[in-house]
């Protein structure tokens, strides 16, 4: 594996911004997009449960509808690729069984050998369910994936715009998620900035390091 320099990483993150206007004529190359999709698949999650679906919306008609369900924002239409991030609702024993089965397959062990690990996960899921925060716990995992996707994009010089300014219920209806046990949390447009996007040249506003970093 070829490592990036610390300088290159910081430069990519400095370059990144929430792109408001995309150049609709520019498309992300196939190989680059494949790497970005893989970054989603490889995203970390609590216990590795992966309580998500990433819907890559290519259909122009669907993207127009999603734009309307995003308060008229045009990023869903003008970007090269548009991804909707959905979280698993009411994650249950079948989801855990599926994960343990996949773990056993990948690591070439028996499901029974993972029973202790499965019991630990199950116990914590039960506590979260009883406490009423299971869905919010799973939702937080999806935002980890969003962050990984945006960072990978920046390193590949692909622009992104994370979007929470949308109507989740309408997104679910448009994408057919309602009956699948998943719900829209947010979305992310990816592509290349338009030359006349004024935000591209605006200085990045961040608090000073001394105000946000605490060293103990």
C-alpha positions in Angstrom: 0.0 0.0 0.0 1.3 3.4 -0.9 1.0 5.9 1.9 0.0 9.5 1.5 2.0 12.2 3.0 0.6 14.2 5.9 0.7 17.3 3.7 -1.3 15.7 0.9 -4.0 14.6 3.3 -4.3 18.1 4.8 -4.3 19.7 1.4 -7.2 17.5 0.3 -9.2 18.3 3.4 -8.5 22.1 2.9 -9.6 21.8 -0.7 -12.9 20.1 0.2 -16.0 22.2 0.8 -19.8 21.6 0.6 -20.2 22.2 -3.2 -23.4 24.2 -3.9 -23.2 24.2 -7.7 -21.9 21.2 -9.7 -20.8 21.2 -13.3 -23.5 18.9 -14.8 -21.3 18.1 -17.8 -18.5 16.5 -15.8 -18.8 12.9 -14.7 -16.8 10.9 -12.3 -14.6 8.3 -14.1 -15.8 4.7 -13.7 -12.6 3.6 -11.8 -12.8 6.6 -9.4 -16.5 5.9 -8.7 -15.8 2.3 -8.0 -13.3 3.3 -5.4 -15.8 5.6 -3.8 -18.5 2.9 -3.7 -15.9 0.6 -2.1 -15.2 3.2 0.6 -18.9 2.9 1.5 -18.7 -0.9 1.7 -15.5 -0.6 3.9 -16.9 2.0 6.3 -16.6 1.0 10.0 -19.6 0.5 12.2 -20.3 -0.6 15.8 -19.6 -4.3 16.1 -19.3 -4.3 12.3 -23.1 -4.6 12.0 -23.4 -2.3 8.9 -26.9 -1.2 9.6 -27.3 0.7 6.3 -28.2 0.9 2.7 -26.5 3.3 0.2 -28.8 4.0 -2.7 -26.9 5.3 -5.8 -29.5 7.2 -7.8 -28.8 7.4 -11.5 -32.4 7.7 -12.8 -32.9 11.3 -14.0 -36.6 11.2 -13.2 -36.0 10.0 -9.7 -33.3 12.6 -9.2 -35.7 15.4 -10.2 -38.2 14.1 -7.7 -35.5 14.0 -5.0 -34.5 17.6 -5.9 -38.1 18.6 -5.3 -38.0 16.7 -2.0 -34.8 18.6 -1.1 -36.5 22.0 -0.9 -35.6 22.6 -4.6 -31.9 22.3 -4.2 -30.3 21.3 -7.5 -27.3 19.2 -6.3 -29.3 15.9 -6.8 -29.8 16.7 -10.4 -26.6 18.5 -11.4 -24.0 16.3 -9.6 -22.4 13.3 -11.3 -23.5 10.7 -8.7 -26.0 11.0 -6.0 -26.1 8.7 -2.9 -28.9 8.4 -0.4 -27.8 7.2 3.1 -30.5 5.0 4.8 -30.4 3.5 8.2 -31.8 0.2 9.4 -34.9 0.6 11.6 -35.7 -1.8 14.5 -32.6 -3.9 13.9 -33.5 -7.4 15.2 -32.3 -11.0 15.7 -32.5 -11.8 12.0 -30.1 -8.9 11.2 -27.7 -10.2 13.8 -28.0 -13.7 12.5 -27.2 -12.5 9.0 -24.1 -10.7 10.2 -22.8 -13.6 12.2 -23.4 -15.9 9.2 -21.4 -13.5 7.0 -18.6 -13.3 9.5 -18.4 -17.0 9.7 -18.3 -17.2 5.9 -15.6 -14.6 5.5 -13.4 -15.8 8.3 -13.9 -19.5 7.5 -15.2 -20.5 10.9 -18.5 -22.0 12.1 -21.4 -19.8 13.3 -21.3 -21.7 16.6 -17.7 -20.5 17.2 -19.0 -17.0 17.2 -21.9 -17.6 19.6 -20.2 -15.8 22.5 -19.6 -12.7 20.4 -23.2 -12.9 19.1 -24.5 -13.0 22.6 -22.6 -9.9 23.6 -23.9 -8.0 20.7 -27.4 -9.3 21.3 -27.3 -8.2 24.9 -26.3 -4.6 24.0 -28.9 -4.4 21.2 -31.6 -5.5 23.7 -30.5 -2.8 26.2 -30.6 -0.2 23.4 -34.0 -1.4 22.3 -35.3 -1.3 25.9 -33.8 2.2 26.4 -35.4 3.5 23.2 -32.2 4.5 21.5 -31.6 1.5 19.2 -32.5 3.4 16.0 -30.4 6.5 16.9 -27.4 4.3 17.7 -27.7 2.7 14.3 -28.2 6.1 12.6 -24.9 7.3 14.1 -23.1 4.5 12.3 -24.5 5.8 8.9 -22.9 9.2 9.5 -19.5 7.5 10.0 -19.9 6.1 6.5 -20.8 9.5 5.2 -17.7 11.0 6.7 -15.5 8.2 5.2 -17.1 8.7 1.8 -16.5 12.4 1.8 -12.9 12.0 2.9 -12.2 9.4 0.3 -13.7 11.8 -2.3 -11.5 14.6 -1.2 -8.4 12.5 -1.5 -9.5 11.6 -5.1 -10.3 15.3 -5.9 -14.0 14.7 -6.2 -16.3 17.3 -4.8 -19.2 16.5 -2.5 -22.1 18.1 -0.7 -23.6 16.4 2.3 -27.4 17.1 2.4 -29.7 16.9 5.4 -32.0 19.6 3.9 -34.5 17.1 2.6 -37.8 15.4 3.5 -36.9 11.8 4.6 -40.5 10.5 4.2 -40.7 11.7 0.6 -37.3 10.2 -0.1 -38.4 6.9 1.3 -41.5 7.0 -0.9 -39.6 7.9 -4.0 -36.9 5.2 -3.4 -39.3 2.5 -2.3 -37.7 2.2 1.1 -40.8 2.3 3.3 -41.4 -1.4 3.2 -37.8 -2.5 3.5 -37.1 -1.6 7.1 -34.7 1.3 6.2 -35.2 5.1 6.4 -33.5 8.0 4.8 -31.1 10.0 7.0 -29.2 12.2 4.6 -27.7 12.2 1.1 -24.5 13.2 -0.6 -24.0 14.7 -4.0 -20.6 13.9 -5.7 -19.1 15.3 -8.8 -17.1 18.4 -9.9 -17.6 22.0 -8.8 -18.9 24.5 -11.3 -16.5 27.3 -12.2 -19.0 29.9 -11.0 -19.7 28.3 -7.6 -18.8 31.3 -5.5 -18.3 29.1 -2.4 -15.4 27.4 -4.0 -13.1 30.4 -3.3 -14.5 31.3 0.1 -12.1 30.9 3.0 -12.8 27.8 5.1 -14.2 29.0 8.5 -13.0 26.9 11.5 -12.4 27.8 15.1 -8.7 28.0 16.1 -7.1 24.7 17.1 -6.6 26.0 20.6 -10.4 26.3 20.9 -11.4 22.8 19.8 -8.5 20.6 20.7 -7.8 19.5 24.2 -4.6 17.7 25.1 -4.5 16.0 28.5 
